[in-house]
Amino acid sequence: MSIAAYLSRTARLSASQQNPVRTFSSSSTSLPSFRALKSVIKSEQDPIKIANLFESSISIPTFRRHRPLFTLSVHKLSRSKRFDLIDRILSKSITNSPAPQLASEGFWLRIVMLYSQAGMVDNALQVFNEMIQTKKCKVTEKSLCGVLSVMLDNKIYDDKFHKTYENLAKKTGVSPGVKSYNLILKAHVKAGRVDEAQALINEMESNGDAKPKPDISSYNILLGGYLDTGKKSAFDMVVKQVSEKGLEPDLVTYNYRIMRYCKSKECVRAKKLLDEMISKGVEPDSSSYNAVIFGFCKVGDLESARKVLEKMVSDGYVKATSFGYYTLMKHMVEEGEFDGGLKICKDIIQKKWVPPFEATKLLVNGLVKDSKADEAKEIVGNFKNRLRGSALQSWGMIEASLPI
């Protein structure tokens, strides 16, 4: 459906809705119009037409409830650098919304986050202020967290972060909870102020009821900061604090600890920690396994890395990702273990992934040297079948230098 046809149809729908004699069910009006709208917005590239589509459809309840279309529209306009149009459509979303919607804090936060998505921080903060001034909805800690998230998402960690938060807290009178403090902790860590994050946690622990007590997420943020800065003793101290306070480690806690051991080349301890988390009912994700696989590869223990990869597949908690396979194949061929590298390469191709170019080149060269030219040719043939376009051309240049 063309944009003209869609707009014409919307106009007819609007007129029919204003006529008290004629009524339609949602299945005969809004839904077909909404389907047409989705199709047109997804295909339309002209930012002005996208804005016109958006504005002409804001009165359709189905459209107002469909968040992905709001996100898509803002994304397309942002990509076109039409921030004026983003402001226009989001402002109209507020002015054209019915009273029940304006009474929802979540509605205002949606608009705020859409502005944030486009990097329009000042506009996002203006919406917060409008929400407070109009007093059309109850303001809770969600709004404090929303302000802090806008800042974090746009990499604002300096004085503006803290002043904006403090001003909003005063205006609303809302007491910050642990979620708000965790976002403040993130800002400190993102800015490299890990010591200030530690000091804030100490305050939270010692100020009685004046501040909320830190939770496991609070300590995870601190662990991430110390991991990034390489302060192993401070990291271990936080792990000890978590244990002493009786907090239950979660997936993030375990992953950070696994990465800490792998960075220190203590891969056996990392593997034991992986086993421990599973035994305690904390389901690992792909990062849990991949960190241990990478750690074993870096210390040259390829057999242990292979077993962890097999464990990831057999445990069934996550769908195996390409990272573990690529990492193991790369290190195997670099260490001259071409039979093992061949098996992993075949697994990669069977999963319809594309093996890493350089590792494949080393594998083919190694197989030829080991008098396994047939296996090398088979790999090259299967490998090329996975390539398209420029990737195929790039491989052609590499293949020209191979001894097959």
C-alpha positions as CSV (number, residue, x, y, z in Angstrom):
1,M,0.0,0.0,0.0
2,S,1.3,3.5,-0.9
3,I,1.6,6.3,1.6
4,A,-1.1,8.2,-0.3
5,A,-3.5,5.3,-0.1
6,Y,-2.7,4.7,3.6
7,L,-3.3,8.4,4.5
8,S,-6.5,8.5,2.5
9,R,-7.7,5.4,4.3
10,T,-6.8,6.9,7.7
11,A,-8.7,10.0,6.8
12,R,-11.8,8.0,6.0
13,L,-11.4,6.1,9.2
14,S,-11.1,9.3,11.2
15,A,-14.2,10.7,9.5
16,S,-16.2,7.5,10.2
17,Q,-15.2,7.6,13.8
18,Q,-16.6,11.1,14.1
19,N,-20.0,10.0,12.6
20,P,-22.2,8.8,15.5
21,V,-24.5,6.9,13.0
22,R,-21.8,4.6,11.7
23,T,-19.7,2.3,13.9
24,F,-17.0,-0.3,13.1
25,S,-15.5,-3.2,15.0
26,S,-11.7,-3.0,15.6
27,S,-11.3,-6.0,13.4
28,S,-12.9,-4.2,10.4
29,T,-11.1,-0.8,10.8
30,S,-8.2,-0.3,13.2
31,L,-6.6,-3.7,12.6
32,P,-6.4,-3.5,8.8
33,S,-5.2,0.2,9.0
34,F,-2.6,-0.9,11.6
35,R,-1.4,-3.6,9.3
36,A,-1.1,-1.2,6.5
37,L,0.7,1.3,8.7
38,K,3.3,-1.3,9.8
39,S,4.0,-2.2,6.2
40,V,4.3,1.4,5.0
41,I,6.5,2.6,7.9
42,K,8.8,-0.4,7.5
43,S,9.4,0.3,3.8
44,E,9.3,4.1,3.8
45,Q,12.6,5.9,3.7
46,D,11.6,9.5,3.4
47,P,11.7,11.0,6.9
48,I,9.0,13.6,6.2
49,K,6.6,10.9,5.0
50,I,7.4,8.8,8.1
51,A,6.6,11.7,10.3
52,N,3.3,12.3,8.5
53,L,2.4,8.7,8.7
54,F,3.1,8.7,12.5
55,E,1.1,11.9,13.1
56,S,-1.9,10.7,11.0
57,S,-2.0,7.4,13.0
58,I,-1.6,8.6,16.5
59,S,-5.3,8.6,17.1
60,I,-5.5,4.8,16.4
61,P,-5.5,3.0,19.7
62,T,-3.7,-0.1,18.2
63,F,-0.9,2.1,17.0
64,R,-0.5,3.9,20.3
65,R,-0.1,0.6,22.1
66,H,2.5,-0.8,19.6
67,R,5.9,0.2,21.0
68,P,8.0,-1.3,18.3
69,L,6.6,1.0,15.7
70,F,7.4,4.0,17.9
71,T,10.9,2.7,18.2
72,L,11.3,2.0,14.5
73,S,10.0,5.5,13.5
74,V,12.4,7.3,15.9
75,H,15.3,5.1,14.8
76,K,14.6,5.9,11.1
77,L,14.3,9.6,11.8
78,S,17.4,9.6,14.0
79,R,19.4,7.8,11.2
80,S,18.3,10.6,8.9
81,K,19.4,13.2,11.4
82,R,15.9,14.6,11.5
83,F,15.7,15.4,15.2
84,D,13.2,18.1,14.5
85,L,10.8,15.5,13.2
86,I,11.4,13.3,16.2
87,D,10.5,16.2,18.5
88,R,7.4,16.9,16.4
89,I,6.0,13.4,16.5
90,L,6.8,12.7,20.2
91,S,5.4,16.1,21.2
92,K,2.2,15.2,19.3
93,S,2.2,11.8,21.0
94,I,1.8,13.6,24.3
95,T,-0.7,16.3,23.2
96,N,-2.9,13.8,21.4
97,S,-3.0,11.1,24.1
98,P,-6.2,10.5,26.1
99,A,-6.3,11.3,29.8
100,P,-6.0,7.7,31.0
101,Q,-2.7,7.4,29.1
102,L,-1.3,10.6,30.5
103,A,-2.1,9.3,33.9
104,S,0.4,6.5,33.4
105,E,4.0,7.1,34.5
106,G,5.0,4.4,32.1
107,F,3.7,6.3,29.2
108,W,5.8,9.4,30.0
109,L,8.8,7.1,30.5
110,R,8.3,5.6,27.1
111,I,8.5,9.0,25.5
112,V,11.5,9.9,27.5
113,M,13.4,6.8,26.5
114,L,12.5,7.4,22.8
115,Y,14.1,10.8,23.1
116,S,17.1,9.2,24.8
117,Q,17.4,6.6,22.0
118,A,17.9,9.5,19.6
119,G,20.5,11.1,21.9
120,M,18.1,14.0,22.6
121,V,18.9,14.2,26.3
122,D,17.6,17.8,26.9
123,N,14.3,16.9,25.3
124,A,14.0,13.8,27.5
125,L,14.6,15.9,30.6
126,Q,12.0,18.4,29.5
127,V,9.4,15.6,29.3
128,F,10.3,14.6,32.8
129,N,9.8,18.2,34.0
130,E,6.5,18.4,32.1
131,M,5.3,15.2,33.7
132,I,6.1,16.6,37.2
133,Q,4.6,20.1,36.5
134,T,1.3,18.8,35.1
135,K,0.9,16.4,37.9
136,K,-1.2,14.1,35.7
137,C,0.4,10.9,37.0
138,K,2.0,9.7,40.2
139,V,5.8,9.9,40.2
140,T,7.7,7.0,41.7
141,E,11.3,5.8,41.8
142,K,10.8,4.6,38.3
143,S,11.2,8.2,37.2
144,L,14.4,8.6,39.1
145,C,15.8,5.5,37.5
146,G,14.6,6.7,34.1
147,V,16.5,10.0,34.5
148,L,19.7,8.1,35.5
149,S,19.2,5.6,32.6
150,V,19.0,8.5,30.1
151,M,22.3,9.8,31.4
152,L,24.0,6.4,31.4
153,D,22.7,5.5,27.9
154,N,24.1,8.7,26.6
155,K,27.5,8.3,28.4
156,I,27.0,11.3,30.7
157,Y,28.7,10.4,33.9
158,D,30.0,13.8,35.1
159,D,28.5,16.6,37.3
160,K,25.5,16.9,35.0
161,F,24.6,13.3,35.9
162,H,24.6,14.0,39.6
163,K,23.0,17.5,39.5
164,T,20.2,16.3,37.3
165,Y,19.4,13.4,39.6
166,E,19.6,15.6,42.7
167,N,17.3,18.3,41.2
168,L,14.7,15.7,40.2
169,A,14.8,14.0,43.6
170,K,14.1,17.4,45.2
171,K,11.3,18.2,42.8
172,T,9.5,14.9,43.2
173,G,10.2,14.2,46.8
174,V,10.7,10.6,45.9
175,S,13.1,8.6,48.1
176,P,15.7,6.8,46.0
177,G,15.8,3.0,46.5
178,V,18.6,0.5,45.8
179,K,17.8,0.6,42.1
180,S,18.5,4.3,41.9
181,Y,21.7,3.9,43.9
182,N,22.8,1.0,41.6
183,L,22.6,3.4,38.6
184,I,24.7,5.9,40.5
185,L,27.2,3.2,41.2
186,K,27.3,2.4,37.5
187,A,28.0,6.0,36.6
188,H,31.0,6.0,39.0
189,V,32.3,2.8,37.5
190,K,31.8,3.9,33.9
191,A,33.7,7.1,34.7
192,G,36.6,5.1,36.2
193,R,35.7,6.2,39.7
194,V,35.7,2.8,41.3
195,D,36.9,4.0,44.6
196,E,33.9,6.4,44.8
197,A,31.6,3.5,44.0
198,Q,33.2,1.6,46.9
199,A,32.8,4.6,49.2
200,L,29.1,4.8,48.3
201,I,28.5,1.2,49.0
202,N,30.2,1.7,52.4
203,E,27.8,4.5,53.1
204,M,24.8,2.4,52.1
205,E,26.0,-0.3,54.5
206,S,26.7,2.0,57.4
207,N,23.9,4.7,57.3
208,G,21.2,2.6,58.9
209,D,17.8,3.5,57.3
210,A,19.1,6.7,55.7
211,K,20.1,4.8,52.6
212,P,19.0,1.5,51.2
213,K,21.2,-1.5,51.8
214,P,23.2,-2.7,48.8
215,D,22.0,-5.8,47.0
216,I,23.9,-8.4,44.9
217,S,23.6,-6.1,41.9
218,S,25.3,-3.3,43.8
219,Y,28.3,-5.6,44.5
220,N,28.3,-6.9,41.0
221,I,28.8,-3.4,39.7
222,L,31.7,-3.0,42.0
223,L,33.1,-6.4,40.9
224,G,32.9,-5.3,37.3
225,G,34.8,-2.1,38.0
226,Y,37.6,-3.8,39.8
227,L,37.8,-6.5,37.1
228,D,38.2,-3.8,34.4
229,T,40.9,-1.9,36.4
230,G,42.8,-5.1,37.2
231,K,42.6,-4.6,41.0
232,K,42.6,-8.3,41.9
233,S,42.9,-7.9,45.7
234,A,40.1,-5.4,45.8
235,F,38.0,-7.7,43.6
236,D,38.6,-10.6,46.0
237,M,37.7,-8.4,49.0
238,V,34.3,-7.7,47.4
239,V,33.7,-11.4,46.8
240,K,34.5,-12.0,50.5
241,Q,32.0,-9.2,51.5
242,V,29.3,-10.8,49.4
243,S,29.8,-14.1,51.2
244,E,30.0,-12.5,54.7
245,K,26.7,-10.6,54.1
246,G,24.9,-13.8,53.1
247,L,24.1,-12.5,49.6
248,E,23.4,-15.1,47.0
249,P,25.7,-14.8,44.0
250,D,23.8,-14.7,40.7
251,L,24.9,-15.2,37.1
252,V,26.7,-11.9,36.9
253,T,28.6,-12.6,40.1
254,Y,29.8,-16.0,38.9
255,N,30.7,-14.7,35.4
256,Y,32.9,-11.9,36.8
257,R,34.6,-14.4,39.1
258,I,35.2,-16.8,36.3
259,M,36.7,-14.0,34.2
260,R,38.9,-12.9,37.1
261,Y,40.4,-16.4,37.3
262,C,40.8,-16.7,33.6
263,K,42.6,-13.4,33.5
264,S,45.0,-14.7,36.1
265,K,45.5,-17.9,34.2
266,E,43.8,-19.9,37.0
267,C,41.6,-21.7,34.5
268,V,41.1,-24.9,36.6
269,R,39.6,-22.7,39.4
270,A,37.4,-21.0,36.8
271,K,36.2,-24.4,35.6
272,K,35.4,-25.5,39.2
273,L,33.5,-22.3,39.6
274,L,31.5,-23.1,36.5
275,D,30.6,-26.5,38.0
276,E,29.7,-24.8,41.3
277,M,27.3,-22.4,39.9
278,I,25.5,-25.2,38.0
279,S,25.3,-27.3,41.2
280,K,23.8,-24.4,43.1
281,G,21.1,-23.9,40.5
282,V,22.5,-20.8,38.8
283,E,22.2,-21.4,35.1
284,P,25.2,-20.4,33.1
285,D,25.0,-18.4,29.8
286,S,27.3,-18.6,26.8
287,S,29.7,-16.1,28.4
288,S,30.2,-18.5,31.4
289,Y,31.5,-21.3,29.1
290,N,33.3,-19.1,26.6
291,A,35.4,-17.4,29.2
292,V,36.7,-20.7,30.4
293,I,37.2,-22.0,26.8
294,F,39.2,-18.8,26.0
295,G,41.1,-19.1,29.3
296,F,42.2,-22.7,28.7
297,C,43.2,-21.8,25.1
298,K,45.3,-18.9,26.2
299,V,47.3,-21.2,28.6
300,G,47.7,-23.8,25.9
301,D,45.4,-26.4,27.5
302,L,43.4,-27.2,24.4
303,E,42.1,-30.5,25.6
304,S,40.5,-28.9,28.6
305,A,39.1,-26.2,26.3
306,R,37.6,-28.8,24.1
307,K,35.9,-30.6,27.0
308,V,34.3,-27.3,28.2
309,L,33.0,-26.8,24.7
310,E,31.5,-30.3,24.7
311,K,30.1,-29.6,28.2
312,M,28.4,-26.4,26.9
313,V,26.7,-28.5,24.2
314,S,25.7,-31.4,26.5
315,D,24.6,-29.3,29.4
316,G,21.9,-27.7,27.2
317,Y,21.5,-24.5,29.2
318,V,22.4,-22.3,26.2
319,K,22.7,-22.7,22.5
320,A,26.3,-23.0,21.7
321,T,27.7,-19.8,20.0
322,S,30.3,-19.5,17.4
323,F,32.8,-17.8,19.7
324,G,33.8,-21.0,21.5
325,Y,34.3,-23.0,18.3
326,Y,36.2,-20.2,16.5
327,T,38.5,-19.7,19.5
328,L,39.3,-23.4,19.8
329,M,39.8,-23.9,16.1
330,K,42.2,-20.8,15.9
331,H,44.3,-22.0,18.8
332,M,44.4,-25.6,17.6
333,V,45.7,-24.8,14.2
334,E,48.2,-22.3,15.6
335,E,49.5,-25.0,17.9
336,G,49.7,-27.5,15.0
337,E,46.9,-29.7,16.1
338,F,45.4,-30.0,12.6
339,D,43.3,-33.1,13.2
340,G,41.5,-31.4,16.1
341,G,41.3,-28.2,14.1
342,L,39.8,-30.2,11.2
343,K,37.1,-31.7,13.4
344,I,36.1,-28.3,14.9
345,C,36.1,-26.7,11.4
346,K,33.7,-29.4,10.2
347,D,31.5,-28.8,13.2
348,I,31.5,-25.0,12.3
349,I,30.5,-25.7,8.7
350,Q,27.8,-28.2,9.8
351,K,26.3,-25.5,12.0
352,K,26.2,-23.2,8.8
353,W,28.7,-20.8,10.3
354,V,31.7,-19.4,8.3
355,P,35.1,-20.5,9.8
356,P,37.6,-17.7,10.4
357,F,39.6,-17.0,7.3
358,E,43.1,-17.0,8.8
359,A,42.5,-20.1,10.8
360,T,41.1,-21.9,7.8
361,K,44.2,-20.9,5.8
362,L,46.5,-22.3,8.5
363,L,44.4,-25.5,8.7
364,V,44.6,-26.1,4.9
365,N,48.3,-25.5,4.9
366,G,48.8,-27.9,7.8
367,L,46.7,-30.6,6.3
368,V,48.6,-30.5,3.0
369,K,51.9,-30.7,4.9
370,D,50.6,-33.8,6.7
371,S,49.8,-35.3,3.3
372,K,46.0,-34.8,3.8
373,A,45.3,-32.9,0.6
374,D,42.0,-34.5,0.1
375,E,40.7,-33.4,3.5
376,A,42.1,-29.9,2.7
377,K,40.2,-29.7,-0.6
378,E,37.0,-30.9,1.1
379,I,37.3,-28.1,3.7
380,V,38.0,-25.5,1.0
381,G,35.0,-26.7,-1.1
382,N,32.6,-26.7,1.9
383,F,34.0,-23.4,3.1
384,K,33.4,-21.7,-0.2
385,N,29.8,-22.8,-0.3
386,R,29.2,-20.7,2.9
387,L,30.6,-17.5,1.3
388,R,28.8,-14.8,-0.6
389,G,29.7,-11.6,-2.3
390,S,32.8,-9.7,-1.1
391,A,33.6,-12.5,1.4
392,L,33.9,-15.0,-1.5
393,Q,36.2,-12.6,-3.4
394,S,38.4,-12.0,-0.3
395,W,38.7,-15.8,0.2
396,G,39.7,-16.2,-3.5
397,M,42.8,-14.1,-2.9
398,I,43.7,-16.3,0.1
399,E,43.0,-19.5,-1.8
400,A,45.3,-18.5,-4.6
401,S,48.2,-18.8,-2.3
402,L,47.2,-22.3,-0.9
403,P,49.2,-25.4,-2.0
404,I,46.1,-27.3,-3.3
